[in-house]
Amino acid sequence: MGFKSACWRTQAVLTGNLRRNFLVIIDSVTLSVWDLTFLLFVFLFLYAIIYPQSQLKKIRMQRVAKIKAMEKRHGYKVLTMIHRREAISYFGLPAYQFIDEEDAEQILSWIRKYRNYPLELILHTPGGQLHASIQIARALKNHPEKTRVLIPHYSMSGGTIIALAADEIVMDKDAVIGPIDPQVGDLIRGLFPAPSWIYAAETKKKKPLKIRPLL
C-alpha cells in the first residue's frame, strides 16, 4: 500500500507540474494552452467568414471599373449577371449560384431605369429558374432601345432564353450556349423535363385511366 500511495503522489506532482508548464506569459498576461487554442479557433472562424467577403468586394470593385470603361467605349449601359462558384465560398466550400427571383428583380429594375439607353447584358450563368429567366427575357425584348448580350464563356438553359431575347448576341469564339430544357417538379418528388409532362398529358387524353375500387 505504501508503494502504491507513493506512486499516486508522484503522479499527482507530475500532473501539477504539467499543468503549471501549460501556461504561457505574454506581456505579463498568463494564458493557458486551452486559451490559446480557443483564440486560434476564433481567429480561423473569423478568417473563414471575412476573407471570402473581402475577396468578393475586391472582385466587384474590379468589375465596376471594367464596366465603366466598357460603357465609355461602346456607348451602351452595361448590366451583368454573373454566376460563379469561385465568387463566394464559406469554409472553403463554394456557394453555387443560379438565376432566381432576386436576379429578375435587379435586372428588371435596371432595364427600366435605363429605358432610354441601349443596353449590353453580360451573361455568365449555368441557368436557373424558368419563370425568372422568362421575366428577364421579356423585359429585354420589350426594351425600346437596342439590346446586346455578351457571352464570354457560357450561358446555359435559362441564360440561353435571355440571350435569344436580345437584338444581338456577341460570343467569344469558344463560348457556348446550352439547350433549353426546363425541368418541372421539386426536389422531393423529382425533376422531370417539361416535354415528358406534355407527353404524359397527351397520352392520358388518348388513353384515360380506369380507376377501379379496391373493395
ZABA-148981 format. One record per residue (C-alpha): x negated, y, z; residue number from 1. Coordinates in Angstrom, 2 decimals. Example, Ala and Ser with C-alpha at 12.3 -4.5 7.8 and 13.67 -1.06 7.14 Angstrom:
residues 2
{xx=-12.30 | yy=-4.50 | zz=7.80 | pos=1}
{xx=-13.67 | yy=-1.06 | zz=7.14 | pos=2}
//
This chain:
residues 215
{xx=0.00 | yy=0.00 | zz=0.00 | pos=1}
{xx=-2.85 | yy=2.35 | zz=0.82 | pos=2}
{xx=-4.38 | yy=1.83 | zz=-2.60 | pos=3}
{xx=-1.03 | yy=2.49 | zz=-4.37 | pos=4}
{xx=-0.46 | yy=5.62 | zz=-2.33 | pos=5}
{xx=-3.88 | yy=6.90 | zz=-3.30 | pos=6}
{xx=-3.10 | yy=6.25 | zz=-6.96 | pos=7}
{xx=0.15 | yy=8.18 | zz=-6.72 | pos=8}
{xx=-1.61 | yy=11.10 | zz=-5.01 | pos=9}
{xx=-4.30 | yy=11.09 | zz=-7.69 | pos=10}
{xx=-1.65 | yy=11.10 | zz=-10.45 | pos=11}
{xx=0.19 | yy=13.98 | zz=-8.78 | pos=12}
{xx=-3.01 | yy=16.01 | zz=-8.55 | pos=13}
{xx=-3.83 | yy=15.35 | zz=-12.20 | pos=14}
{xx=-0.29 | yy=16.29 | zz=-13.25 | pos=15}
{xx=-0.54 | yy=19.54 | zz=-11.30 | pos=16}
{xx=-3.90 | yy=20.30 | zz=-12.89 | pos=17}
{xx=-2.47 | yy=19.65 | zz=-16.36 | pos=18}
{xx=0.47 | yy=21.93 | zz=-15.69 | pos=19}
{xx=-1.85 | yy=24.67 | zz=-14.50 | pos=20}
{xx=-4.03 | yy=24.18 | zz=-17.57 | pos=21}
{xx=-0.97 | yy=24.57 | zz=-19.81 | pos=22}
{xx=-0.97 | yy=28.31 | zz=-19.08 | pos=23}
{xx=-2.28 | yy=31.00 | zz=-21.42 | pos=24}
{xx=-3.14 | yy=34.52 | zz=-20.25 | pos=25}
{xx=-2.63 | yy=37.29 | zz=-22.83 | pos=26}
{xx=-3.25 | yy=40.86 | zz=-21.64 | pos=27}
{xx=-2.57 | yy=39.86 | zz=-18.04 | pos=28}
{xx=0.69 | yy=38.16 | zz=-19.08 | pos=29}
{xx=0.85 | yy=34.46 | zz=-18.26 | pos=30}
{xx=2.65 | yy=32.26 | zz=-20.80 | pos=31}
{xx=3.15 | yy=28.53 | zz=-20.77 | pos=32}
{xx=2.80 | yy=26.34 | zz=-23.82 | pos=33}
{xx=6.57 | yy=25.96 | zz=-23.89 | pos=34}
{xx=6.97 | yy=29.76 | zz=-24.02 | pos=35}
{xx=4.55 | yy=29.93 | zz=-26.93 | pos=36}
{xx=6.42 | yy=27.12 | zz=-28.70 | pos=37}
{xx=9.71 | yy=28.95 | zz=-28.26 | pos=38}
{xx=8.24 | yy=32.21 | zz=-29.57 | pos=39}
{xx=6.80 | yy=30.37 | zz=-32.58 | pos=40}
{xx=10.20 | yy=28.82 | zz=-33.29 | pos=41}
{xx=11.90 | yy=32.24 | zz=-33.13 | pos=42}
{xx=9.28 | yy=33.70 | zz=-35.45 | pos=43}
{xx=9.73 | yy=30.91 | zz=-38.01 | pos=44}
{xx=13.52 | yy=31.21 | zz=-37.78 | pos=45}
{xx=13.44 | yy=34.96 | zz=-38.44 | pos=46}
{xx=10.92 | yy=34.47 | zz=-41.24 | pos=47}
{xx=13.16 | yy=31.89 | zz=-42.94 | pos=48}
{xx=16.05 | yy=34.39 | zz=-42.94 | pos=49}
{xx=14.34 | yy=37.74 | zz=-43.54 | pos=50}
{xx=11.74 | yy=36.75 | zz=-46.13 | pos=51}
{xx=14.22 | yy=35.47 | zz=-48.79 | pos=52}
{xx=16.29 | yy=38.63 | zz=-48.37 | pos=53}
{xx=13.23 | yy=40.85 | zz=-48.78 | pos=54}
{xx=12.29 | yy=38.92 | zz=-51.94 | pos=55}
{xx=15.82 | yy=39.35 | zz=-53.28 | pos=56}
{xx=15.69 | yy=43.09 | zz=-52.59 | pos=57}
{xx=12.37 | yy=43.30 | zz=-54.43 | pos=58}
{xx=13.82 | yy=41.45 | zz=-57.43 | pos=59}
{xx=16.85 | yy=43.76 | zz=-57.51 | pos=60}
{xx=14.65 | yy=46.87 | zz=-57.48 | pos=61}
{xx=12.62 | yy=45.49 | zz=-60.38 | pos=62}
{xx=15.82 | yy=44.72 | zz=-62.30 | pos=63}
{xx=17.20 | yy=48.23 | zz=-61.74 | pos=64}
{xx=14.01 | yy=49.75 | zz=-63.18 | pos=65}
{xx=14.19 | yy=47.44 | zz=-66.22 | pos=66}
{xx=17.89 | yy=48.16 | zz=-66.73 | pos=67}
{xx=17.36 | yy=51.94 | zz=-66.69 | pos=68}
{xx=14.60 | yy=51.57 | zz=-69.28 | pos=69}
{xx=16.88 | yy=49.41 | zz=-71.47 | pos=70}
{xx=19.76 | yy=51.90 | zz=-71.24 | pos=71}
{xx=17.46 | yy=54.71 | zz=-72.31 | pos=72}
{xx=16.01 | yy=52.67 | zz=-75.19 | pos=73}
{xx=19.23 | yy=51.05 | zz=-76.52 | pos=74}
{xx=21.78 | yy=53.76 | zz=-75.80 | pos=75}
{xx=24.07 | yy=51.24 | zz=-74.02 | pos=76}
{xx=25.25 | yy=50.89 | zz=-70.45 | pos=77}
{xx=23.72 | yy=47.62 | zz=-69.26 | pos=78}
{xx=25.55 | yy=45.19 | zz=-66.98 | pos=79}
{xx=24.13 | yy=41.94 | zz=-65.65 | pos=80}
{xx=25.50 | yy=38.61 | zz=-64.49 | pos=81}
{xx=22.50 | yy=36.54 | zz=-63.44 | pos=82}
{xx=22.82 | yy=33.30 | zz=-61.52 | pos=83}
{xx=19.51 | yy=31.80 | zz=-60.45 | pos=84}
{xx=18.85 | yy=29.20 | zz=-57.80 | pos=85}
{xx=15.49 | yy=30.81 | zz=-57.02 | pos=86}
{xx=17.00 | yy=34.20 | zz=-56.24 | pos=87}
{xx=18.33 | yy=33.29 | zz=-52.79 | pos=88}
{xx=17.25 | yy=30.49 | zz=-50.50 | pos=89}
{xx=17.61 | yy=29.67 | zz=-46.85 | pos=90}
{xx=15.09 | yy=27.48 | zz=-45.02 | pos=91}
{xx=13.58 | yy=26.59 | zz=-48.39 | pos=92}
{xx=16.87 | yy=25.28 | zz=-49.80 | pos=93}
{xx=18.14 | yy=27.08 | zz=-52.92 | pos=94}
{xx=21.64 | yy=28.55 | zz=-52.93 | pos=95}
{xx=23.48 | yy=27.62 | zz=-56.09 | pos=96}
{xx=25.36 | yy=30.40 | zz=-57.86 | pos=97}
{xx=28.10 | yy=30.37 | zz=-60.50 | pos=98}
{xx=30.83 | yy=32.58 | zz=-61.96 | pos=99}
{xx=33.52 | yy=33.28 | zz=-59.36 | pos=100}
{xx=36.15 | yy=35.86 | zz=-58.39 | pos=101}
{xx=33.57 | yy=38.26 | zz=-56.97 | pos=102}
{xx=31.73 | yy=38.33 | zz=-60.29 | pos=103}
{xx=35.00 | yy=39.03 | zz=-62.09 | pos=104}
{xx=35.90 | yy=41.88 | zz=-59.73 | pos=105}
{xx=32.48 | yy=43.52 | zz=-60.04 | pos=106}
{xx=32.16 | yy=43.17 | zz=-63.82 | pos=107}
{xx=35.73 | yy=44.37 | zz=-64.42 | pos=108}
{xx=35.19 | yy=47.44 | zz=-62.23 | pos=109}
{xx=32.03 | yy=48.35 | zz=-64.15 | pos=110}
{xx=33.69 | yy=47.81 | zz=-67.53 | pos=111}
{xx=36.49 | yy=50.18 | zz=-66.50 | pos=112}
{xx=34.02 | yy=52.70 | zz=-65.11 | pos=113}
{xx=32.09 | yy=52.81 | zz=-68.40 | pos=114}
{xx=35.19 | yy=52.73 | zz=-70.58 | pos=115}
{xx=33.82 | yy=55.41 | zz=-72.92 | pos=116}
{xx=30.37 | yy=53.85 | zz=-73.33 | pos=117}
{xx=29.09 | yy=50.94 | zz=-75.42 | pos=118}
{xx=28.17 | yy=48.03 | zz=-73.17 | pos=119}
{xx=25.46 | yy=45.41 | zz=-73.03 | pos=120}
{xx=26.01 | yy=42.43 | zz=-70.76 | pos=121}
{xx=23.01 | yy=40.27 | zz=-69.84 | pos=122}
{xx=24.18 | yy=36.70 | zz=-69.21 | pos=123}
{xx=22.16 | yy=34.03 | zz=-67.43 | pos=124}
{xx=24.59 | yy=31.55 | zz=-65.92 | pos=125}
{xx=25.44 | yy=27.85 | zz=-65.73 | pos=126}
{xx=29.14 | yy=28.76 | zz=-65.94 | pos=127}
{xx=31.73 | yy=28.62 | zz=-63.19 | pos=128}
{xx=35.41 | yy=29.18 | zz=-62.53 | pos=129}
{xx=37.57 | yy=29.22 | zz=-65.65 | pos=130}
{xx=40.03 | yy=31.97 | zz=-64.71 | pos=131}
{xx=37.23 | yy=34.33 | zz=-63.61 | pos=132}
{xx=35.42 | yy=33.74 | zz=-66.93 | pos=133}
{xx=38.62 | yy=34.43 | zz=-68.90 | pos=134}
{xx=39.23 | yy=37.65 | zz=-66.96 | pos=135}
{xx=35.76 | yy=38.94 | zz=-67.82 | pos=136}
{xx=36.07 | yy=37.82 | zz=-71.46 | pos=137}
{xx=39.46 | yy=39.54 | zz=-71.84 | pos=138}
{xx=38.15 | yy=42.81 | zz=-70.37 | pos=139}
{xx=35.09 | yy=42.66 | zz=-72.63 | pos=140}
{xx=37.21 | yy=42.01 | zz=-75.71 | pos=141}
{xx=39.59 | yy=44.88 | zz=-74.93 | pos=142}
{xx=36.78 | yy=47.37 | zz=-74.31 | pos=143}
{xx=37.30 | yy=50.28 | zz=-76.74 | pos=144}
{xx=33.59 | yy=50.75 | zz=-77.47 | pos=145}
{xx=31.07 | yy=48.31 | zz=-78.94 | pos=146}
{xx=30.06 | yy=45.38 | zz=-76.77 | pos=147}
{xx=26.96 | yy=43.24 | zz=-76.95 | pos=148}
{xx=25.93 | yy=40.16 | zz=-74.94 | pos=149}
{xx=22.26 | yy=39.38 | zz=-74.38 | pos=150}
{xx=21.30 | yy=35.78 | zz=-73.57 | pos=151}
{xx=17.62 | yy=35.48 | zz=-72.66 | pos=152}
{xx=17.72 | yy=31.81 | zz=-71.61 | pos=153}
{xx=21.13 | yy=30.14 | zz=-71.35 | pos=154}
{xx=24.83 | yy=30.84 | zz=-70.90 | pos=155}
{xx=26.85 | yy=27.70 | zz=-70.39 | pos=156}
{xx=30.55 | yy=26.83 | zz=-70.13 | pos=157}
{xx=32.34 | yy=29.92 | zz=-68.76 | pos=158}
{xx=29.35 | yy=32.02 | zz=-69.83 | pos=159}
{xx=29.99 | yy=30.91 | zz=-73.40 | pos=160}
{xx=33.60 | yy=32.09 | zz=-73.17 | pos=161}
{xx=32.38 | yy=35.53 | zz=-72.07 | pos=162}
{xx=29.73 | yy=35.69 | zz=-74.78 | pos=163}
{xx=32.22 | yy=34.86 | zz=-77.56 | pos=164}
{xx=34.41 | yy=37.80 | zz=-76.47 | pos=165}
{xx=31.72 | yy=40.38 | zz=-77.34 | pos=166}
{xx=31.30 | yy=42.10 | zz=-80.68 | pos=167}
{xx=27.72 | yy=40.91 | zz=-80.94 | pos=168}
{xx=25.57 | yy=38.19 | zz=-79.36 | pos=169}
{xx=21.80 | yy=38.56 | zz=-79.17 | pos=170}
{xx=19.88 | yy=35.45 | zz=-78.10 | pos=171}
{xx=16.27 | yy=34.50 | zz=-77.62 | pos=172}
{xx=15.11 | yy=32.04 | zz=-80.29 | pos=173}
{xx=15.04 | yy=29.27 | zz=-77.67 | pos=174}
{xx=18.16 | yy=30.35 | zz=-75.74 | pos=175}
{xx=21.27 | yy=28.16 | zz=-75.72 | pos=176}
{xx=24.99 | yy=28.40 | zz=-75.14 | pos=177}
{xx=26.95 | yy=25.39 | zz=-74.00 | pos=178}
{xx=30.21 | yy=23.66 | zz=-74.88 | pos=179}
{xx=33.44 | yy=24.93 | zz=-73.36 | pos=180}
{xx=34.61 | yy=22.01 | zz=-71.25 | pos=181}
{xx=36.93 | yy=23.26 | zz=-68.49 | pos=182}
{xx=37.33 | yy=20.91 | zz=-65.55 | pos=183}
{xx=40.70 | yy=20.71 | zz=-63.81 | pos=184}
{xx=41.22 | yy=19.32 | zz=-60.32 | pos=185}
{xx=39.42 | yy=19.62 | zz=-57.00 | pos=186}
{xx=36.57 | yy=18.03 | zz=-55.10 | pos=187}
{xx=38.87 | yy=15.77 | zz=-53.09 | pos=188}
{xx=40.92 | yy=14.25 | zz=-55.91 | pos=189}
{xx=38.20 | yy=14.68 | zz=-58.51 | pos=190}
{xx=37.49 | yy=16.93 | zz=-61.50 | pos=191}
{xx=38.59 | yy=15.88 | zz=-64.97 | pos=192}
{xx=38.18 | yy=17.50 | zz=-68.42 | pos=193}
{xx=41.17 | yy=19.60 | zz=-69.43 | pos=194}
{xx=41.72 | yy=17.62 | zz=-72.69 | pos=195}
{xx=42.25 | yy=14.47 | zz=-70.64 | pos=196}
{xx=45.14 | yy=16.13 | zz=-68.79 | pos=197}
{xx=46.68 | yy=17.21 | zz=-72.11 | pos=198}
{xx=46.27 | yy=13.68 | zz=-73.45 | pos=199}
{xx=47.89 | yy=12.23 | zz=-70.33 | pos=200}
{xx=50.83 | yy=14.64 | zz=-70.59 | pos=201}
{xx=51.40 | yy=13.83 | zz=-74.28 | pos=202}
{xx=51.15 | yy=10.09 | zz=-73.60 | pos=203}
{xx=53.64 | yy=10.38 | zz=-70.78 | pos=204}
{xx=56.14 | yy=12.08 | zz=-73.10 | pos=205}
{xx=55.84 | yy=9.30 | zz=-75.62 | pos=206}
{xx=55.96 | yy=6.53 | zz=-73.02 | pos=207}
{xx=57.91 | yy=7.71 | zz=-69.99 | pos=208}
{xx=57.05 | yy=5.99 | zz=-66.76 | pos=209}
{xx=59.56 | yy=3.50 | zz=-65.41 | pos=210}
{xx=59.98 | yy=3.78 | zz=-61.67 | pos=211}
{xx=61.12 | yy=0.54 | zz=-60.07 | pos=212}
{xx=62.22 | yy=0.38 | zz=-56.47 | pos=213}
{xx=60.19 | yy=-1.90 | zz=-54.25 | pos=214}
{xx=63.28 | yy=-3.22 | zz=-52.46 | pos=215}
//
